[in-house]
Amino acid sequence: MIATQPLDPATIPLALYIHLPWCLRKCAYCDFNSHAARHPELERYITALLADLDREAPFASGRSLTTLFIGGGTPSLFPPALIERLLRGVDRIIGIAADAEITIEANPGAVDEQGFAGYRTAGVNRISIGVQSFHDPALQRLGRIHDGAAALQAVQRARAAGFQRINLDLMFGLQGQSVPQAAADLRQAIALEVEHISRYQLTLEPGTELSRAPPEELPDDDAVAEMEEMGEELLAKAGYRRYEVSAYAQPNEACRHNLNYWTFGDYLGIGAGAHGKITQPDRIVRRRRLADPNKYMAHAGTPPAIREQRTLDQNTLIAEFMLNALRLRDGFAPELFTAHSGLPLHGMQSRLEQAVRRDLLRTNPARIRPTELGWRFLNDLIACFL
């Protein structure tokens, strides 16, 4: 895509995603680039990450990182000393803003009290705990390595370690799950008084264990819809606002890193299989790394580490911007589209008008946002821009 007007990378927020690819065991539903740990070379991998980032540094265009997210896999398999080494290297190579949000994912059963304290000392200030459910049979069917008691303990340990921003990942629509059971999971999460809850419906992604052997007794569409509606009501009563399709937050506690994705900010992506999006003065480029951890480590910091690089054409750019921005309940300011795409808004006027005619979208000079109908049928709304 050749921008119709110059883009200014310096005005676009920059984030960093770091992928740590190993887990103790691959979960039955997981389609992420994760691998069961078989003697992973953790120190070598950190060295590879920093070599990779060093080569990416020119794309930062002098910007400091506003957010940093360490995901996986199970990042909490990496000891705090290695995470501290990683963060120090990132700050040296790119620079981390003083008020940056720095998040690490952690799984109950893969981090202890000392681990949480070590991550906090290393500079991590937000923790995302993959609970999924507090119901032991449901966790077993998902292939999780923890039970409900371990999930509760993980939150308590994170709080005791000084984390003031905790996110819980929960799933619903699980095998054999009733609406009251889904409600019980949510009430338990609310009782823990965490700042943020991410809530996802179980989906059978191609290539996963669950897709190869679909479970019986999955809730039907009506039950899933009831679980979703019930969940939003419970969370709203507890002070959580649904600001994105799957994200609920207490006031001023939205995930800044994900907001950067949804508002089409820039992000560097390092690690096996990581993706990145970078704005240049005349184009927007996406890059993807080699997915195999061993091949990635062998080539990190050199051109062969890049598995794919593509420049976004105009139609793809419009589709990707809207696919992200319309996930937000409040939509986006019209000027954001031009500032982050280099395209004039009138270039997609006919698509906007189509969505408005179908009562899926509302537009005014200050805001473009989904209607209640558009929010409910988000796939139909986004299809207007594909």
VMD Tcl script that draws the C-alpha trace (Angstrom):
set ca {
  {0.00 0.00 0.00}
  {1.44 3.36 -1.03}
  {-0.08 5.89 1.36}
  {-2.10 8.68 -0.24}
  {-0.61 11.08 2.28}
  {2.63 10.80 4.25}
  {2.54 8.79 7.44}
  {4.45 9.96 10.49}
  {5.68 6.93 12.47}
  {6.75 9.20 15.34}
  {3.09 10.00 16.10}
  {1.98 6.35 16.26}
  {2.37 4.45 19.56}
  {4.87 1.59 19.53}
  {4.47 -1.67 21.47}
  {6.48 -4.87 21.67}
  {5.20 -8.44 21.71}
  {7.63 -11.16 22.83}
  {6.70 -14.79 22.22}
  {8.04 -17.49 24.56}
  {6.91 -20.71 22.90}
  {7.19 -23.51 25.45}
  {4.56 -25.09 27.75}
  {4.67 -27.96 30.20}
  {1.90 -29.55 28.13}
  {-0.04 -28.52 25.04}
  {-3.69 -27.82 25.90}
  {-6.37 -29.60 23.90}
  {-7.94 -26.38 22.57}
  {-4.77 -24.37 21.88}
  {-3.86 -23.31 18.33}
  {-1.08 -20.90 19.36}
  {2.54 -21.50 18.38}
  {3.33 -23.43 21.56}
  {5.37 -26.56 22.10}
  {5.60 -29.04 24.98}
  {8.85 -28.32 26.83}
  {11.51 -30.93 26.16}
  {14.70 -29.49 27.60}
  {14.18 -26.00 26.14}
  {17.30 -23.85 25.89}
  {15.95 -20.87 27.83}
  {19.15 -18.82 28.04}
  {19.92 -19.34 24.37}
  {16.40 -18.24 23.53}
  {16.78 -14.97 25.46}
  {20.02 -14.31 23.57}
  {18.19 -14.94 20.29}
  {15.37 -12.58 21.26}
  {17.77 -9.72 21.93}
  {19.63 -10.36 18.66}
  {16.27 -10.29 16.87}
  {15.27 -7.03 18.56}
  {18.63 -5.43 17.79}
  {17.98 -5.95 14.09}
  {14.44 -4.54 14.48}
  {15.61 -1.39 16.29}
  {15.61 0.89 13.19}
  {11.86 0.27 12.79}
  {11.27 1.92 16.16}
  {12.02 5.27 14.47}
  {13.26 6.71 17.74}
  {10.11 5.80 19.66}
  {10.13 4.31 23.15}
  {7.88 1.37 23.91}
  {4.56 2.32 25.49}
  {3.58 -1.29 26.24}
  {5.33 -4.65 26.29}
  {3.62 -8.04 26.41}
  {5.39 -11.34 27.09}
  {3.11 -14.12 25.85}
  {3.26 -17.75 24.91}
  {3.33 -20.61 25.42}
  {3.86 -20.37 29.16}
  {6.23 -17.45 29.83}
  {6.28 -18.26 33.53}
  {8.49 -21.27 32.67}
  {11.27 -18.68 32.33}
  {12.83 -17.80 35.70}
  {12.69 -14.16 36.85}
  {16.43 -13.67 36.31}
  {16.03 -14.36 32.58}
  {12.99 -12.08 32.33}
  {15.01 -9.34 34.03}
  {17.85 -9.88 31.55}
  {15.35 -9.68 28.72}
  {13.74 -6.45 29.94}
  {17.09 -4.79 30.53}
  {18.13 -5.71 27.01}
  {14.89 -4.34 25.55}
  {15.37 -1.06 27.42}
  {18.95 -0.81 26.17}
  {18.11 -1.55 22.54}
  {14.80 0.30 22.09}
  {13.92 2.07 25.33}
  {10.92 1.45 27.58}
  {8.84 4.48 28.55}
  {8.80 5.26 32.26}
  {5.03 4.66 32.45}
  {4.98 1.63 30.14}
  {2.60 -1.25 30.80}
  {4.71 -4.43 31.04}
  {2.71 -7.68 31.10}
  {3.65 -11.32 31.43}
  {1.32 -14.30 31.04}
  {1.40 -16.89 33.79}
  {-0.31 -20.23 34.27}
  {-1.30 -21.60 37.68}
  {0.95 -24.56 38.31}
  {3.87 -23.01 36.42}
  {4.82 -20.21 38.83}
  {5.21 -20.01 42.60}
  {5.21 -17.14 45.09}
  {8.91 -16.42 44.57}
  {8.37 -16.39 40.83}
  {5.67 -13.73 41.05}
  {7.84 -11.62 43.35}
  {10.80 -12.03 41.00}
  {8.82 -10.87 37.96}
  {7.62 -7.83 39.88}
  {11.20 -6.98 40.87}
  {12.32 -7.45 37.27}
  {9.95 -4.67 36.19}
  {6.77 -6.48 35.19}
  {3.77 -4.46 36.40}
  {0.80 -6.41 35.00}
  {0.11 -10.14 35.21}
  {-2.31 -12.15 33.05}
  {-3.24 -15.48 34.62}
  {-4.66 -18.23 32.41}
  {-7.32 -19.63 34.73}
  {-9.93 -20.68 32.09}
  {-12.16 -22.24 34.78}
  {-12.26 -22.93 38.51}
  {-14.13 -26.22 37.95}
  {-11.75 -29.18 38.18}
  {-13.50 -31.52 35.69}
  {-13.63 -28.70 33.11}
  {-9.91 -28.00 33.57}
  {-9.11 -31.68 33.12}
  {-11.10 -31.86 29.88}
  {-9.27 -28.78 28.58}
  {-5.92 -30.42 29.31}
  {-4.85 -27.81 31.88}
  {-2.12 -28.71 34.37}
  {-3.73 -26.91 37.32}
  {-6.90 -27.30 39.38}
  {-9.28 -24.71 40.78}
  {-7.43 -24.42 44.08}
  {-4.18 -23.64 42.25}
  {-5.95 -20.92 40.26}
  {-7.14 -19.22 43.44}
  {-3.70 -19.53 44.96}
  {-2.04 -18.00 41.89}
  {-4.15 -14.85 42.15}
  {-3.46 -14.57 45.87}
  {0.28 -14.99 45.30}
  {0.35 -12.41 42.52}
  {-1.40 -9.90 44.78}
  {0.94 -10.68 47.67}
  {3.90 -10.07 45.32}
  {2.68 -6.53 44.74}
  {0.81 -6.77 41.45}
  {-1.89 -4.09 41.41}
  {-3.10 -4.99 37.92}
  {-4.20 -8.58 37.42}
  {-6.06 -10.03 34.45}
  {-7.82 -13.38 34.51}
  {-8.52 -15.40 31.35}
  {-11.79 -17.34 31.55}
  {-13.59 -19.56 29.03}
  {-17.25 -20.49 28.67}
  {-19.21 -22.85 26.47}
  {-17.14 -25.75 27.81}
  {-17.99 -29.43 27.42}
  {-20.85 -30.30 29.75}
  {-20.98 -26.78 31.18}
  {-24.35 -25.46 32.32}
  {-25.32 -21.81 32.60}
  {-25.14 -21.99 36.45}
  {-21.63 -23.49 36.21}
  {-20.50 -20.69 33.89}
  {-21.98 -18.20 36.34}
  {-20.14 -19.86 39.24}
  {-16.80 -19.47 37.42}
  {-17.51 -15.81 36.84}
  {-18.64 -15.14 40.39}
  {-15.44 -16.69 41.69}
  {-13.36 -14.46 39.40}
  {-15.31 -11.38 40.51}
  {-14.84 -12.32 44.16}
  {-11.07 -12.17 43.66}
  {-11.43 -8.45 42.84}
  {-9.07 -8.52 39.88}
  {-8.87 -5.42 37.70}
  {-9.50 -7.08 34.33}
  {-11.25 -10.21 33.05}
  {-10.87 -11.60 29.53}
  {-13.72 -13.99 28.72}
  {-13.76 -16.20 25.63}
  {-16.08 -18.82 24.21}
  {-14.44 -22.19 23.60}
  {-13.91 -22.69 19.87}
  {-12.67 -25.82 18.11}
  {-9.76 -24.41 16.13}
  {-8.43 -26.44 13.17}
  {-5.45 -28.60 14.00}
  {-6.12 -28.78 17.73}
  {-6.77 -31.94 19.70}
  {-10.38 -30.90 20.31}
  {-11.01 -30.32 16.60}
  {-9.66 -33.78 15.74}
  {-11.87 -35.41 18.36}
  {-14.78 -33.00 18.98}
  {-16.14 -33.31 22.51}
  {-19.67 -34.40 23.17}
  {-22.16 -32.37 25.18}
  {-21.01 -28.93 24.12}
  {-23.65 -26.34 25.08}
  {-26.01 -25.43 22.24}
  {-26.19 -21.94 20.72}
  {-29.03 -20.84 23.01}
  {-27.13 -21.89 26.13}
  {-23.95 -20.15 24.93}
  {-25.91 -16.96 24.20}
  {-27.40 -17.13 27.69}
  {-23.94 -17.59 29.20}
  {-22.67 -14.53 27.35}
  {-25.63 -12.35 28.34}
  {-25.51 -13.58 31.93}
  {-21.80 -12.86 32.06}
  {-22.11 -9.30 30.86}
  {-24.86 -8.62 33.44}
  {-22.86 -10.10 36.32}
  {-19.73 -8.22 35.36}
  {-21.57 -4.93 34.88}
  {-23.12 -5.20 38.35}
  {-19.63 -5.75 39.75}
  {-18.27 -2.61 38.06}
  {-16.63 -4.18 35.01}
  {-17.29 -2.51 31.66}
  {-17.21 -4.54 28.46}
  {-14.97 -2.27 26.41}
  {-14.05 -4.87 23.78}
  {-15.69 -8.06 22.53}
  {-13.92 -10.32 25.04}
  {-12.53 -7.81 27.54}
  {-14.03 -6.40 30.74}
  {-12.27 -3.90 32.98}
  {-12.74 -1.87 36.10}
  {-12.52 1.91 35.49}
  {-9.16 2.94 33.98}
  {-7.92 -0.67 33.94}
  {-8.27 -1.56 30.24}
  {-5.34 -3.46 28.75}
  {-3.23 -0.79 27.08}
  {-1.27 -3.29 24.99}
  {-4.39 -4.74 23.40}
  {-5.86 -1.26 22.93}
  {-2.80 -0.49 20.81}
  {-3.64 -3.45 18.55}
  {-7.30 -2.45 18.31}
  {-6.51 1.18 17.45}
  {-4.03 0.07 14.77}
  {-0.91 1.19 16.57}
  {2.51 -0.19 15.68}
  {4.15 -3.15 17.34}
  {7.36 -5.06 16.95}
  {7.07 -8.82 17.32}
  {10.03 -10.98 18.33}
  {10.21 -14.66 19.15}
  {9.26 -17.85 17.31}
  {6.24 -17.21 15.08}
  {5.77 -13.62 16.32}
  {4.03 -11.06 14.11}
  {4.72 -7.34 13.87}
  {3.19 -4.28 12.18}
  {5.33 -1.27 11.39}
  {4.45 2.08 9.83}
  {6.90 3.69 7.43}
  {6.44 7.11 5.79}
  {4.92 5.63 2.62}
  {3.65 2.20 3.62}
  {2.60 -0.21 6.38}
  {4.43 -3.53 6.61}
  {3.64 -6.77 8.42}
  {6.41 -9.25 9.28}
  {6.28 -12.78 10.68}
  {9.09 -14.87 12.21}
  {9.96 -18.53 11.77}
  {7.64 -20.59 13.95}
  {9.95 -23.46 14.90}
  {11.86 -22.45 18.06}
  {15.09 -24.21 17.05}
  {15.10 -22.72 13.56}
  {14.24 -19.34 15.02}
  {17.18 -19.47 17.45}
  {19.51 -20.53 14.65}
  {18.59 -17.51 12.52}
  {17.51 -14.79 14.98}
  {19.04 -11.43 14.09}
  {19.52 -12.36 10.43}
  {17.22 -12.04 7.37}
  {16.31 -15.78 7.26}
  {14.51 -15.38 10.61}
  {11.74 -13.49 8.78}
  {9.30 -16.06 7.43}
  {7.05 -13.54 5.66}
  {7.00 -9.83 4.93}
  {4.21 -8.02 3.12}
  {3.13 -4.46 2.43}
  {-0.58 -3.85 3.01}
  {-2.57 -2.81 -0.05}
  {-5.45 -0.37 0.31}
  {-8.25 -2.93 0.63}
  {-6.30 -5.03 3.12}
  {-5.46 -1.98 5.19}
  {-9.11 -0.89 5.39}
  {-10.20 -4.41 6.31}
  {-7.54 -4.85 8.98}
  {-8.17 -1.44 10.54}
  {-11.90 -2.06 10.80}
  {-11.46 -5.65 11.95}
  {-9.55 -4.29 14.93}
  {-11.20 -0.94 15.67}
  {-14.79 -2.20 15.50}
  {-14.04 -4.70 18.28}
  {-14.07 -1.67 20.59}
  {-17.43 -0.78 22.11}
  {-16.71 2.93 21.67}
  {-15.41 2.55 18.12}
  {-12.88 5.13 16.98}
  {-12.42 8.79 16.11}
  {-12.53 9.39 12.32}
  {-9.18 11.17 12.33}
  {-7.53 8.07 13.80}
  {-8.20 6.17 10.58}
  {-6.29 8.66 8.45}
  {-3.49 9.17 10.97}
  {-2.84 5.42 11.30}
  {-3.47 4.40 7.69}
  {-2.46 7.29 5.44}
  {-5.82 6.96 3.66}
  {-8.66 9.48 3.55}
  {-11.89 8.43 5.24}
  {-13.91 9.10 2.10}
  {-12.08 6.19 0.48}
  {-14.37 3.81 2.37}
  {-17.45 6.03 2.44}
  {-19.63 3.60 0.50}
  {-18.80 0.81 2.96}
  {-19.61 3.05 5.91}
  {-22.93 4.00 4.33}
  {-23.79 0.33 3.74}
  {-23.18 -0.46 7.42}
  {-25.26 2.56 8.50}
  {-28.16 1.54 6.24}
  {-28.15 -1.90 7.85}
  {-28.25 -0.26 11.31}
  {-24.91 -1.86 12.21}
  {-22.96 1.37 12.56}
  {-23.40 4.97 13.74}
  {-21.24 7.78 12.41}
  {-20.84 11.43 13.35}
  {-17.94 13.90 13.09}
  {-16.56 12.78 16.46}
  {-17.05 9.00 16.46}
  {-17.65 5.89 14.38}
  {-19.01 3.06 16.52}
  {-21.11 -0.10 16.35}
  {-24.81 0.11 17.13}
  {-26.32 -2.34 19.57}
  {-27.27 -4.49 16.57}
  {-23.77 -4.17 15.10}
  {-22.21 -5.10 18.42}
  {-24.43 -8.17 18.62}
  {-23.69 -9.20 15.03}
  {-20.12 -8.01 14.81}
  {-19.11 -10.45 12.07}
  {-21.80 -8.99 9.80}
  {-20.57 -5.47 10.54}
  {-16.94 -6.30 9.83}
  {-17.94 -8.11 6.62}
  {-19.03 -4.75 5.22}
  {-15.34 -3.78 5.06}
  {-13.79 -7.03 3.83}
}
mol new
graphics top color blue
foreach p $ca { graphics top sphere $p radius 0.5 }
foreach p [lrange $ca 0 end-1] q [lrange $ca 1 end] { graphics top cylinder $p $q radius 0.2 }
display resetview
